[in-house]
Amino acid sequence: MSILSSIGRLATEFSAARARYQTERAIHSLPIELQKDIGWPEAADTRTGSRLGVGSWAGAK
């Protein structure tokens, strides 16, 4: 595996993690009632601060 392919793979993973994080932020900004309506699994835990951040992408493998 070349260095460029490794860097490309890491960039792709980071981009996907950032998109996930931005989606989570958008959903968390919705009222709890809407989160429950769409079936967001953490709807009950959103106000307690148990969120995953961008830093969790590195250990996902």
C-alpha positions as CSV (number, residue, x, y, z in Angstrom):
1,M,0.0,0.0,0.0
2,S,1.5,3.3,-1.0
3,I,1.6,6.4,1.1
4,L,-0.8,8.2,-1.2
5,S,-3.4,5.5,-0.9
6,S,-3.1,5.5,2.9
7,I,-3.5,9.3,3.0
8,G,-6.5,9.0,0.7
9,R,-8.1,6.3,2.8
10,L,-7.6,8.4,6.0
11,A,-9.0,11.5,4.3
12,T,-12.1,9.5,3.2
13,E,-12.6,8.2,6.7
14,F,-12.3,11.6,8.2
15,S,-14.7,13.1,5.7
16,A,-17.3,10.4,6.5
17,A,-16.8,10.9,10.2
18,R,-17.3,14.7,9.8
19,A,-20.5,14.2,7.8
20,R,-21.8,11.8,10.6
21,Y,-20.9,14.4,13.2
22,Q,-22.6,17.2,11.3
23,T,-25.7,15.0,10.9
24,E,-25.8,14.2,14.6
25,R,-25.5,17.9,15.5
26,A,-28.4,18.7,13.2
27,I,-30.6,16.0,14.7
28,H,-29.6,16.9,18.2
29,S,-30.6,20.5,17.6
30,L,-34.2,19.3,16.9
31,P,-36.7,19.3,19.7
32,I,-36.9,16.1,21.7
33,E,-40.4,15.4,20.3
34,L,-39.2,15.4,16.7
35,Q,-36.2,13.2,17.6
36,K,-38.6,10.7,19.1
37,D,-40.9,10.9,16.1
38,I,-38.1,10.1,13.7
39,G,-36.9,7.3,15.9
40,W,-33.5,8.8,16.9
41,P,-32.1,6.2,19.3
42,E,-30.6,8.7,21.7
43,A,-33.6,10.9,22.0
44,A,-33.8,10.3,25.8
45,D,-30.1,10.7,26.3
46,T,-29.5,13.9,24.3
47,R,-29.9,16.3,27.2
48,T,-27.6,14.3,29.4
49,G,-24.5,14.9,27.3
50,S,-23.8,11.3,26.2
51,R,-22.7,12.1,22.6
52,L,-20.0,10.7,20.4
53,G,-17.7,13.3,18.9
54,V,-15.5,13.4,15.8
55,G,-12.6,11.9,17.9
56,S,-14.4,8.5,17.9
57,W,-13.8,7.9,14.2
58,A,-10.2,6.7,14.7
59,G,-11.2,3.8,16.9
60,A,-14.1,2.6,14.7
61,K,-12.2,-0.1,13.0
